[in-house]
Amino acid sequence: MSFTVDRCSACLHAVYPARYLCPRCRGSDWHPVTVRSGTLLQFTHMPGKRAGDDHLGTLRTDDGPLVIARLTGKAHDKGQRYALRLDGDALIAAPESSAA
């Protein structure tokens, strides 16, 4: 399932999560934009009881807004590119080289 952010129809500024008014121009007309990828800014390891441990990362989407996503794979580097997708309510980021 694809992930979307909202883009202001007046000034084209993208935001996430959704807002009533655009922080840039105060416009209130929005349209959804599908976001397919982003760049990893930082990440953290969260040990868990499930099989495997969770890694969460902050990514800057190609449209601008920052998101926090669960990272797949074992090796993560700042600046690495990730493909984004929704899995239920969870945002998942897979390294672009293995995102097929």
Summary of the structure (lengths in Angstrom):
residues: 100
radius of gyration: 14.7
end to end distance: 13.7
largest distance: 46.8
contacts: 267
relative contact order: 0.22
helix: 3%
strand: 51%
